[in-house]
Amino acid sequence: MIDAKHIDALKQIVGEEDVKIDKPHLRAYSYDATKEHYEPDAVVFPANEEEVSKVLKYCNENKIAIVPRGAGSGFTGGALPVNGGIVLALEKYMNKILEIDEKDMVAVVQPGVINADLQKAVEAKGLFYPPDPASMDYSTIGGNVSENAGGMRAAKYGLTKDYVMSLKAVLPNGDIIRAGKRTIKDVAGYNVAGILIASEGTLAVITEITLKLLPKPKLKKTYMGIFENVEQAMNAVYKSLAGGAMPVAMEFMDALVVKALREKLGVNLPEWAGALLVGDVDGNVDEEIDYQLNILEKSFKEEGAKEFRIAANDEEANEIWYARRNASPSITMYGSKKINEDISVPRSKLPEALNGIYAIAEKYNVLAPCFGHAGDGNIHVNVMVDGSNEDEVRRGYEAVEEIFKLVVELDGTLSGEHGIGISKAPFMKLAFTEEELNLFRRIKNAFDPNGILNPGKMGL
């Protein structure tokens, strides 16, 4: 517990109204999308970078754990105060778009800006910020940077890291730094911004982000390929991409998801459908769109697609995307508890990965419906179990561990976009050697020698 003198000192820094120790606030900031609960001792709302610096300096001097937090929408417990201490909540005040520069095509934002709000603001000026995590309507840019969020458009446009030009951040001792520059090219010094991206708030508190923007494409069309089985669909993924297609998104749903969409939500899909590939293509001229769609249709049908649908208008596009948007809620028909993982493998290994996942699920007598971002090899594996059945839950987690082992053997990774946090920390030794983990620990120690910043995360 933090004693009264520390609470009073924090109130002196940010003001009495912005230090909360009442039960409703502590409860509200005790959980994220994992539904795990760890109550902090206090919630602090800094108004600006200077206050962040002073709070960190005080906590560092007094060895008080501090956990930076945006919207709390993470799936791995990255913003949970597992050791108590302070939650540093950045969404209340530090939520402004500071600049949209149409000449240099950059945006400068504070960490609490909501992703969707930034997208709307830049699109109003004819510009485009591609990273679109599923949580974009409520997740913050600071959280996106801390987890290197992806999204459905990553197949063509990449991840958050591909758009971060520079960061301002506060180190645990209160020092304010800038990492990176507002230039297209910058090879001066170490790539500190690259280290801070995806560091899950364990190295510094990000206070300002400069992002690269693109011109907004003028045209977009939506497509759906319907296959009899998931292996055909996965082969079509790398066949079409190797053939020259560059879809904005290429999302997949397997047989279990298709069945749930059809039976639970009444989505119009044929009885024989065993896998779907859904996505968009974009560009600035009709010929470019047609070229992309022709490659996709040819590749899909060569790999066994029995139907290839192209949306004629926005209404039909929304009907196609309805299936993908509802993949996650539809599969609740298979179990009351979802063990949700987001492994990633090389695209060419997708068929092998999925066949392996289904074999593991069968071994442990659980169901594992899969969907996700086939265009970049990111699979959302959902091990569905009866949450009230302890034996089934145990088997579910054992299946997950074996799935992680399979993924590493296939040159894949534990997480494509959700991060490690506390949920995947026990599996870090599967993916990294002891020498690599020791390097991570030395980096952590260089930034945070007292270990106050977001302790207990990433297995460090």
N, C-alpha and C positions, 0 to 999 in steps of 0.2 A: 504493500500500500504506500501511496505517496502521502506524506504528512502535510499538515496544514500550512507549514511555512513555505513549502514548494508551491502549493496552490496559490498562496498570497503573492509569491514572486511572479508566477505566471500571469496573474491578474494585473500586476504592475506593468507587464510587457504588452498585453493585448487588450486590457480592459476587463472589468469585472463581468460584463455581460457575455464575454466571449471565452470564458472558461466555465465549463459545465461539469458538475459532479453529481447531478440529480439522477435518480434511477432511470427515468425515461430516456435521457440522452445516452447514458452508459449502455442501456439495452439496445437502443437504435444503432449504435456504432459498434456493436459486439459481433455482428455477423455479416456474411456476404452471400453470394449465390450457392456456396457449399452448404449452407444452413448449419454450419458449425458455429458455436457461440463461445466467445472469449471476451469478457467485459474488461474495458480499460478502467483505469483509476480516474481519468479525466479526459474530456474532449476539449481541444483548443482550436479556436477559429482565427488564424492569423489574417490580417487585413492586407498585408503586402510582404514583399521580399525582406524588408528590414525586420519586420516582426518575426518572420520565419527564422532569420539569422539569429536573432536574440533568443528565441525559444530553444533552438538547437544548441547554442552556446551554453545556455543555462543547464539544459539536460545533460550535455556532455560533461560539464564540470561536476555535476551531481550524480552521474551514472544512472540516469533515468531513461528507461526504454521509451522510444518514440516511433510511432508507426504512421507514415504518411498515407492519406486516403483520399480518393476521388469520389466516385459514385458507389463504391462497394459492390460492383457488379461482377467481380472476378469469380472464376470457378475453381480456384485452387487454394483459397485462403490467404492470398498474398497480402491483404490489407487487414488481417486479423491480429489483434494485440494478444498473442499467445502467452506473453510474459507480463501481461498487465501494462502499466505505464500510461503513456499519453497517446491518444489518437490525434494526429494533426490533420484536421479536416480542411481541405483546400477549396471545397466547392462553394462555400458561402460567399466569399468576397473575391477570391482570385479566379474569376470566371469571365474575364473580358477578352474580346477580340481587340487587340491593340492596334492592328494595322492590316490592311489588305493592299498590297502594292501591285497595281496592274502592270507597271512597266517592268519590274524585276520578277513579277509573278511569284510573290512570296506572301505568306500570312504570318503575322506575329501574334501569338495568343498566350494567355495565362493557362495554367494546367487545368483549371476547373471548367473550361469551355466544353460544352457538349458537342460531340462529334457531328451530329446531325445539324446543329445550329451553325457550325462552321461551314458545312457543305452548302447549306442554303445561302449563307452570306456570300460565299465566293461564286456560287453559280449565278447569283443576281448580277454579278459583274462579268459573266461570260467565262468564268474560270472553273477549275475542277480540282477537288481534293479527293483522290481515289480511295484511300483506305476506308472500308465500310464494314466494320465488325457487326455481327448480328445485334449487338447491344448499342448500336450507334445512336438510337433515340434517347439514351440516358447515360451511356458511358462517356467519360471525360477524355480529352486529348492527353492530359497528364497520365492517366491510367493506361491509355493506348500505348504511349511511349514506354511506360514502365514495363509493359507486358509484350511490346512489339506486336500489337494486334494486327490481324490480317483482315479476313472477310471474303466475301464472294468475288470481289473484283481482283483478288490477288493473282489469279491465273494470268492476267495480262499486265496488271499495273504494279504488282509487288505489295510489300508490307509497309507498315509505318516507318521502319528504318530507312526505306528508300526515299522518304520525303522529309526527313529531319535534316535541316542544314546546320542548325546550331541550337544549343540549349544554354540557358542560365540555370544555375543550380547552387544550392547551399550545402556545403559539406557539414558533417556532424559537429565540427568545432566552431561552426558559424561563419567560416570563410565563404564568400560569394565568388563563384567562378563563371566564366563563359567557356563553353566547349564547342568548337567549330566556328565557322564564319558564315556571313551572309553572301557567300560567293558560290558559283557553280564548282569551281576548282579550289581545293585547299589541301596542300600536302605539307603544311608546316606544323611540326610537333606531333605528338601522339594523338591517336584518334580517341580522345576521351569521351566524345559524344557517343561513339560506338560502344564504349564500355558501359555507359549509363543507360543506353537503350536496352530494355529487357532485363535490367538489373533488379526489378521488382521492389524498388524503394529501399534497397539494402545498402546503397553506397552514398546517396545524396538525395536531397529534396529538390525536384525540378520546379522552377518558378516561372520560366518563360521559354517558349518554344518557337523557333522560326522554321516554317514549313515551306517546301517547294510546292508550287501549284502548276497545273497544266491548263492548256486551252480546253474548254468544254467541247467534246465531240458533238456534231450537229445531228447525227442520225444514230438510231439504235433499233435492233430487232431482236425478238426473243424466239428461241427454238426449244424443241423437246425431241429427244430420241427415245424410242420405246423398244426395249430388248426383252428377250425371253429369259436371260439370266445375267448375273452380275459380271461373269467372266467376259462375256461378249462386250459389255459396256466398258469394262476396264481396258480391254484391248483397243477399243475404239478411241479411248482417251489419247494414248500416246501415238496411235496411228494418225489421227487427225492433226495433232500438234506437229508431229514430224512431217506431215504433208503440207505444212505452211499455214494452217489455221491459227489465228490469235484471238480466240474468244475472250471477251471481258470476264466471263464466268463460265465454268463447266462444273456444275454441281451434280452429284449422283445420289441415288436412293436405291437400296437393295430390295430383295423380294419381301422381307419382313416389313419394311417401311411401306412398300407399295400396297401390300395386303392391308396394313393399318389405314392407309389413306383411303382405300376403296371401301373397306368395311366399316370403319369408325366415322369417317368424314364424308363418305359418298363421292369422292373425287372420281371423275369420269375417266377411268382407265380400263383397258380390256382385261378380261379374266386371265389371259395367258401372260400378261406383263409381269416380268420378274426383276426388272431394273430400269431405271430412268436416268438419262443425262439431260440436264436443263441448264440453259444459260442465255447470255446475250452476246451479240456482236455489235460493235460500234464503229463509227468512222464519219467522214465528212462528205462522201459522195455515194450515190446508190451503187455504183459499180464495185466499190470497195466492200459494201455490205453483201452484195450478191456473190462476190468472189469467196468471201469467208463462208457463207452458208452453203455454197456448192461443195467446198472442200469437206465441210462437216457432214453433209448429207451423203456424199460419196463414201467417205471413210466409215461412217456409222453403218451404212447398208452393207458394205463389204465385210464388216465384222458381225453382221447378223441382225441389225435393227430391222424390225418389221414395219415400223412407222417412223416418219420424221415430220414433225409438225412445225410450222412457222406461223407465229402470231400475225394476223392481218391488221390488228389495231391494239390499242392500249387495253381494251377489255379482254381480248384473248390473251394478251401478254400477262395480265393479272391472273387469269385463270391458270396459266401454266405455272407461274411463280407461286400460286397458292399452295401447290403440292409441296414445293421445297420449304416454304415458310412454315408449313404445318407438319413437317417431318417429325420434329421433336415432340410436340404435344400428342401426335397421333399414336406414338408407340407406347404411351402409358397403358394401353390395353394389355400389354405383355407383363406388367408388374408394377407394384406400388412404389418400388425404389429403383432409381436409375443410377448406375455407377457410370458416370460420363467421362470418357477419356478422349483425347484429341491427338492421337499419334500421327506421325508423318513419315512417309517413305518415298524413295525415288519413284517417279511415276511409272517406270517400267516394272516396278515390283508390286504394283497395286493388285494384280490378279493373285499373285502368290500370297500377299499379305492378307487379303480378304479370305482366301481359301483356308489359310492357317488360322485366322480368327474364328471362322465357323467350326473348324475341327476342334479348337480349344473349347469353344462354347459347348459343343456336343459332349466332349470329355467330362466337363463339369456339370452337365445337365442343366444348362441355363440358356437363355436366348440372348443373342447379341445383334440386334438390328443395327445396321451401319448406314450412315449418310455422310455427306460432307463435300469437301472441295477437291474433286478429282483432278481438276486442272493443275493443282499444285501439289498433289499427293497427300493432302491432309484429310485423314479419316476420323470422323466422330464415331467412336465405338461406344455403344450404349448397352452395357450388361444389365439386363432387366431381371429383377428378383422380387420376391415377396418380402417386403421389409419387416414383416412380423415373424418370418421364418429364419431363425438364427443360423441354421445349417445352410440354408440356401444363400443367405447373405455371405457367409464364410466362403462358400464355393464360388460366389461371384467375385470376391476379392482375390481368391486364388487364381481364378481365370484371368483376371486383369494382370496379375504379376507375370503369368506365363505369356500373355499377349505382349507385354513390354519386352520380355526376353526375345520373342520372335521378331519384334520390330527392330531391335538393336542388331540382331543377326542379319537383317535385311538392309543394313546401313541406314536405318531410319533413326528417329529421335522421339523422345518421350512426349514432347509437346510441340504442336505446330503453331499454337497461338494462345493457349490458356495459361502457359507458364508452369512453374514448379510449385511455388508457395509451400504449403505444408502437405498438401494432398499427395504430391509426387516426390517429395523429398526422400522417402525411404528407398526409392528406386534409382537415385542418382548413381549409386555404385554399379548399377547394371550398364549405364551409358558412358561412364567416364572412368578412367584409370585413377589410381590413388595419386599418381603424380599430377594429373590434371585437376583433381579435386583440391590438392594442396596448393596448386597455383591459384585456384579460385579463392581459397582461404587467405592467401597472401595479398591478393588484390583487395579483398574485403578489409583486411587489417590495415592496408595502406590508406584507405579512405576513412576507416572507422575503427581506430585502434582500441577504443573502449567498448565496442560492440553494442552501442545504444540504438542504432538505426535498424528498425524492422528485424529484430533478432528472431532466430528460430526458423528462418525461411531458407529454401533452396538446399537444405541439408548441410548448410555451412556453419 
